[in-house]
Structures are given as C-alpha cells and as structure tokens.
Amino acid sequence: MTLHADKPRLDPAALRELTRSGEGPRLLDVRTPGEFRTAHIPGSYNVPLDTLREHRAELLNHLDEDVILVCRSGARAAQAEQALAEGGLPNLRVLDGGVMAWESAGGPLTRGPARWDLERQVRLVAGSLVLVTGAAGLFVPGLHLIGTAVGAGLTVAALTNTCAMGMLLSKLPYNRGPRTDLDTVVAALRDAP
C-alpha cells in the first residue's frame, strides 16, 4: 500500500499531454539499467529501485518539482513512491501501467538492444523448475516438492506484489546492463531546466 493512496495514478494520455511542451515533470524510471536500455520514455532518468532506496536522501535534494515514477507495469514505481514519500517528497505520481501502457497508448520510446524483460525471465525459470522437477519427481521421490515451493513463491509474489525470483534475476549481469552512476544522474537532475 502506498502512502498516497488518495493521489490517483497518471494515465499515459495525461503524461503525454504533460510532456508535449518539453517542460513536463521529471520522469524517474526505476527499472534495471538493462530494462531501461532496452526501451524507455525519452527524457526519463534511470534510477533503479535499489539505488533509489539506498540513495533516497541524496536524490530528494534534487527532486523539487513534480516527479512521475515509471517501471514496466507500475508495481516497482509504487514501491519507489512509498520510499520517496517516506523521505518527505510529496509531489509524486506513478505512471499507471508503466512503460507497457505507455507503449500501448502510442507513446514514443527510445530503444536500445532487445532483451527479455524480468517478468518473462521469471516465467521461464519458474516454468522450467516446475517442469523438470515434476518430471524428475517420477524417478526421485520428493523432488516434485521443489515445483510446489516455486508455486508457493509465485502465489506469495502475487499476493504481496513483489517477486523474490525477479529480484534475484535482476542481479544477473544480463539484467544489470551498464551500471547506473548516481553522480551522473544527480548532475543531470541538478542541471535540467
């Protein structure tokens, strides 16, 4: 639950209208650098959720106007909203539906090399674990319980809107991409008009 439940999320059409003049709100994309590099909203700053949480106080000094938080679907952006709101930043909104909704609504994206998003990677790993341990469980008693544990983990992920497997996969070099340099982000935030 976010601290600003009374503040409605921003839909892609409203964000397009705000950014049309080029003087819109600051866009913080809290996805991994790899995801950001694959596709992001032009003008957005990449501050991965873990980096945002770790350096929240430093970032708050440079976020004095409206801030729109963006991720793939809105879940990580909501977590970032809560972290920044706890630090005292009141002017936060989350892009409803994230980059997926932005793209579906025809919003422009800056594209880099294609890669699988984290949700797809989680489906591959979880499905593979269930398939392999289920089949191998026919020959090795008890091995099928690994698939049961994966199913339980996915259920908890859905109920809590967090995903431990996704967080682990985001740490892989493939997903990290170029490391986010906080000094560069802070300088860009400070120097932006």
Stockholm file with secondary structure:
# STOCKHOLM 1.0

chainA/1-193         MTLHADKPRLDPAALRELTRSGEGPRLLDVRTPGEFRTAHIPGSYNVPLDTLREHRAELLNHLDEDVILVCRSGARAAQAEQALAEGGLPNLRVLDGGVMAWESAGGPLTRGPARWDLERQVRLVAGSLVLVTGAAGLFVPGLHLIGTAVGAGLTVAALTNTCAMGMLLSKLPYNRGPRTDLDTVVAALRDAP
#=GR chainA/1-193 SS CCTTTTSCCBCHHHHHHHHTTSCCCEEEECSCHHHHHHEECTTCEECCHHHHHHTHHHHHTTCCSCEEEECSSSHHHHHHHHHHHHTTCCCEEEBTTHHHHHHHTTCCCEECSCCCCHHHHHHHHHHHHHHHHHHHTTTSTTTHHHHHHHHHHHHHHHHHTCCHHHHHHHTSHHHHCSCCCHHHHHHHHHHCC
#=GC SS_cons         CCTTTTSCCBCHHHHHHHHTTSCCCEEEECSCHHHHHHEECTTCEECCHHHHHHTHHHHHTTCCSCEEEECSSSHHHHHHHHHHHHTTCCCEEEBTTHHHHHHHTTCCCEECSCCCCHHHHHHHHHHHHHHHHHHHTTTSTTTHHHHHHHHHHHHHHHHHTCCHHHHHHHTSHHHHCSCCCHHHHHHHHHHCC
//
